[in-house]
Amino acid sequence: MTAVISDIAKWRAQRAGWQGASIGLVPTMGALHAGHEALLARARRENDRVVLSVFVNPTQFNDPTDLERYPRTLDEDVARARPYVDAIVAPPAEAMYRDHYRYRVSENQLSRRWEGEHRPGHFDGVLTVVLKLLNLVQPSRAYFGEKDWQQLELVRGMVDAFLLPVEIVACATVRDADGLALSSRNRRLSPEARARAVDFPRILQTAADPSVATTALRAKGFEVDYVDDHDGVRLGAVRLESVRLIDNVKLREGRS
């Protein structure tokens, strides 16, 4: 049976028995869906051991209400992950933040744009907890979805800057049949809002430029935080029924 380990000392004892094995880490905040399952399946193919971390990280939430509402489904997550993993690490916040967040990782360029502009302090929390998890698990590879494009770029940069001996593996965004990117937040949408949400990726993909996309999204009833083109990718964040959705799509040739 897959071990669910909340005690850091017990995890370290478990990890010590895996010396010489390649380890794949899939870091999550739980509420697993098919997108997470795709990460776990790839990690299973590419490593001797697979670790899933489940930790709802309080330091990356700038809105306390958002943190309170974030789905917590550990029993379901364990059942879903069991075919892929050798261990599930699910520490409590007090174990991960013994310093009460006095020490943190900050990046002062890319993190200030897009998500960082609209969610102050978000990426300090993300990078800090990812560094903690990489130090704790000591994986050979860590798997991240491309849906969170900005997060992926920042994690790659942190790993390079701090000379961490881990490969960051980017995995393609997994979408429902209608094109909406899978997200743990989708379950908070009403059926009506879920049906409307599909317009978000469609407009990102088809609009001539970010301004046109923003106008079209607002016309469909979305509150738009941003739409921007950068390095061949169109990034967007919107709100629907107070649920915040982010996505990105690759731009066709000739569009910057």
C-alpha positions as CSV (number, residue, x, y, z in Angstrom):
1,M,0.0,0.0,0.0
2,T,1.2,3.5,-0.8
3,A,2.6,5.3,2.2
4,V,1.1,8.7,3.0
5,I,3.7,10.5,5.1
6,S,3.1,13.7,7.0
7,D,6.1,13.6,9.3
8,I,9.2,15.0,7.8
9,A,11.5,12.7,9.9
10,K,9.6,9.7,8.7
11,W,9.9,10.8,5.1
12,R,13.6,11.3,5.4
13,A,14.0,7.8,6.7
14,Q,12.0,6.5,3.8
15,R,14.1,8.6,1.3
16,A,17.3,7.3,2.8
17,G,16.3,3.8,1.7
18,W,16.1,4.8,-1.9
19,Q,19.7,5.8,-2.4
20,G,20.8,5.2,-6.0
21,A,17.2,5.2,-7.4
22,S,16.0,7.8,-9.8
23,I,13.1,9.7,-8.2
24,G,10.4,11.7,-9.9
25,L,8.5,14.3,-7.9
26,V,5.0,15.7,-8.9
27,P,4.4,18.7,-6.6
28,T,0.7,19.6,-6.2
29,M,-1.8,21.3,-3.9
30,G,-4.1,18.3,-4.2
31,A,-7.6,18.2,-5.7
32,L,-6.1,15.9,-8.4
33,H,-7.5,15.7,-11.9
34,A,-6.5,14.1,-15.2
35,G,-3.8,16.7,-15.7
36,H,-2.0,15.7,-12.5
37,E,-2.5,12.1,-13.5
38,A,-0.7,12.7,-16.8
39,L,2.2,14.1,-14.8
40,L,2.3,11.1,-12.5
41,A,2.1,8.7,-15.5
42,R,5.1,10.3,-17.1
43,A,7.0,10.3,-13.9
44,R,6.2,6.6,-13.5
45,R,7.6,5.9,-17.0
46,E,10.8,7.8,-16.4
47,N,11.9,7.0,-12.8
48,D,12.5,4.1,-10.4
49,R,10.4,5.8,-7.7
50,V,7.6,8.4,-7.9
51,V,6.7,10.8,-5.1
52,L,3.5,12.9,-5.0
53,S,3.5,15.9,-2.7
54,V,0.1,17.3,-1.5
55,F,0.4,20.6,0.2
56,V,-2.0,23.5,0.1
57,N,0.7,26.2,0.4
58,P,-0.7,29.2,2.4
59,T,2.1,31.6,1.4
60,Q,1.1,31.7,-2.3
61,F,-2.4,32.9,-1.6
62,N,-2.8,36.7,-1.5
63,D,-6.5,36.3,-0.9
64,P,-7.4,34.5,2.4
65,T,-10.9,33.7,1.0
66,D,-9.3,31.9,-1.9
67,L,-7.1,29.8,0.5
68,E,-10.2,28.9,2.5
69,R,-12.1,27.8,-0.5
70,Y,-9.4,25.8,-2.1
71,P,-10.6,22.2,-2.4
72,R,-9.0,19.7,0.0
73,T,-9.6,16.1,-1.1
74,L,-6.7,14.0,0.3
75,D,-8.6,10.7,0.4
76,E,-9.6,11.0,-3.2
77,D,-6.1,12.2,-4.2
78,V,-4.6,9.1,-2.6
79,A,-6.9,6.8,-4.4
80,R,-6.2,8.5,-7.7
81,A,-2.5,8.6,-7.3
82,R,-2.0,5.1,-5.9
83,P,-1.4,3.3,-9.2
84,Y,1.5,5.6,-10.0
85,V,3.4,6.5,-6.8
86,D,5.6,4.9,-4.2
87,A,4.9,7.6,-1.6
88,I,2.7,10.6,-0.9
89,V,4.3,13.4,1.1
90,A,1.6,15.5,2.8
91,P,3.2,17.6,5.6
92,P,1.3,20.1,7.7
93,A,2.0,23.9,7.3
94,E,3.8,24.1,10.6
95,A,6.3,21.6,9.5
96,M,7.0,23.3,6.2
97,Y,7.2,26.8,7.7
98,R,9.0,26.3,11.1
99,D,10.5,29.7,10.5
100,H,7.0,31.3,10.1
101,Y,8.0,32.3,6.6
102,R,10.9,34.6,7.7
103,Y,13.1,33.1,5.0
104,R,11.8,33.2,1.4
105,V,12.8,33.1,-2.2
106,S,12.2,36.2,-4.3
107,E,12.7,36.9,-8.0
108,N,12.6,40.5,-9.1
109,Q,11.9,40.6,-12.8
110,L,9.6,38.0,-14.4
111,S,7.6,37.4,-11.1
112,R,6.4,41.1,-11.2
113,R,4.4,40.7,-14.4
114,W,1.1,39.0,-15.1
115,E,0.3,36.8,-12.1
116,G,2.7,38.6,-9.9
117,E,1.1,42.0,-10.7
118,H,-2.3,40.7,-9.8
119,R,-1.4,38.5,-6.9
120,P,1.2,40.3,-4.8
121,G,3.6,37.9,-3.1
122,H,2.3,34.9,-5.0
123,F,5.5,33.8,-6.6
124,D,7.6,34.3,-3.4
125,G,5.3,31.7,-1.9
126,V,5.5,29.4,-4.9
127,L,9.3,29.5,-5.3
128,T,9.8,29.1,-1.5
129,V,7.7,26.0,-1.2
130,V,9.1,24.5,-4.4
131,L,12.6,25.0,-3.1
132,K,11.6,23.3,0.2
133,L,10.0,20.4,-1.6
134,L,13.1,19.9,-3.8
135,N,15.3,19.9,-0.8
136,L,13.1,17.6,1.1
137,V,12.5,15.0,-1.7
138,Q,15.8,15.3,-3.5
139,P,14.3,14.1,-6.8
140,S,16.1,13.4,-10.1
141,R,13.2,15.1,-11.9
142,A,10.3,17.3,-11.0
143,Y,7.2,17.5,-13.2
144,F,5.2,20.7,-13.9
145,G,2.4,21.5,-16.3
146,E,2.7,24.1,-19.0
147,K,-0.7,25.6,-18.1
148,D,1.1,27.5,-15.4
149,W,3.6,28.9,-17.9
150,Q,4.9,31.7,-15.8
151,Q,5.4,29.4,-12.8
152,L,7.2,26.9,-14.9
153,E,9.6,29.6,-16.2
154,L,10.3,30.9,-12.7
155,V,11.0,27.4,-11.3
156,R,13.4,26.7,-14.1
157,G,15.2,29.9,-13.4
158,M,15.4,29.2,-9.7
159,V,16.8,25.8,-10.3
160,D,19.4,27.2,-12.6
161,A,20.3,30.1,-10.3
162,F,20.7,27.9,-7.2
163,L,22.6,25.1,-9.0
164,L,20.0,22.5,-8.0
165,P,20.7,19.0,-9.2
166,V,17.3,18.3,-10.6
167,E,15.7,18.3,-14.1
168,I,12.5,20.3,-14.5
169,V,10.3,18.4,-16.9
170,A,7.6,20.5,-18.6
171,C,4.4,18.6,-19.5
172,A,1.8,19.7,-22.0
173,T,-1.5,21.2,-20.8
174,V,-4.3,18.6,-20.5
175,R,-7.7,19.9,-21.6
176,D,-11.2,18.7,-21.5
177,A,-12.8,17.7,-24.8
178,D,-14.2,21.2,-25.2
179,G,-10.8,22.8,-24.8
180,L,-10.9,24.1,-21.3
181,A,-7.6,23.5,-19.4
182,L,-8.0,21.2,-16.5
183,S,-7.7,22.9,-13.1
184,S,-8.6,22.1,-9.6
185,R,-10.5,25.4,-9.5
186,N,-12.9,24.3,-12.3
187,R,-14.9,22.3,-9.8
188,R,-16.0,25.5,-8.2
189,L,-17.8,26.7,-11.4
190,S,-21.5,26.2,-11.6
191,P,-22.7,24.1,-14.6
192,E,-23.7,27.3,-16.4
193,A,-20.3,29.0,-15.8
194,R,-18.5,25.8,-16.8
195,A,-20.3,25.9,-20.1
196,R,-19.3,29.5,-20.6
197,A,-15.7,29.0,-19.6
198,V,-14.8,27.3,-22.8
199,D,-14.9,30.7,-24.5
200,F,-11.7,31.6,-22.6
201,P,-9.2,29.3,-24.4
202,R,-11.1,29.7,-27.7
203,I,-10.8,33.5,-27.6
204,L,-7.1,33.4,-26.5
205,Q,-6.4,31.1,-29.5
206,T,-8.4,33.0,-32.2
207,A,-8.2,36.7,-31.3
208,A,-6.0,38.8,-33.6
209,D,-4.2,40.5,-30.6
210,P,-4.5,40.9,-26.8
211,S,-6.7,43.9,-27.1
212,V,-9.2,42.1,-29.3
213,A,-9.1,39.1,-26.9
214,T,-9.8,41.3,-23.9
215,T,-12.7,43.0,-25.5
216,A,-14.2,39.7,-26.7
217,L,-13.8,38.1,-23.2
218,R,-15.5,41.0,-21.5
219,A,-18.3,40.8,-24.0
220,K,-18.8,37.2,-22.9
221,G,-19.1,38.2,-19.2
222,F,-15.5,37.5,-18.0
223,E,-13.6,39.8,-15.7
224,V,-10.2,40.1,-17.3
225,D,-7.1,40.5,-15.3
226,Y,-4.8,40.4,-18.3
227,V,-4.1,39.1,-21.8
228,D,-0.6,39.5,-23.1
229,D,1.7,38.1,-25.8
230,H,5.2,37.1,-24.8
231,D,7.9,35.0,-26.4
232,G,5.5,33.2,-28.7
233,V,2.9,32.5,-26.0
234,R,-0.4,34.3,-25.3
235,L,-1.1,34.4,-21.5
236,G,-4.4,35.2,-19.9
237,A,-6.2,35.3,-16.6
238,V,-9.9,35.9,-16.1
239,R,-12.6,35.6,-13.4
240,L,-15.9,33.9,-13.8
241,E,-18.3,33.6,-10.8
242,S,-15.3,34.9,-8.7
243,V,-13.3,31.8,-9.8
244,R,-10.0,32.8,-11.3
245,L,-8.9,30.9,-14.4
246,I,-5.5,31.1,-16.1
247,D,-4.4,29.7,-19.4
248,N,-1.9,30.2,-22.2
249,V,-1.7,29.2,-25.9
250,K,1.1,29.1,-28.3
251,L,0.9,31.7,-31.0
252,R,1.0,30.9,-34.7
253,E,4.0,31.9,-36.8
254,G,4.1,35.6,-37.5
255,R,2.4,36.6,-34.2
256,S,4.7,37.7,-31.4
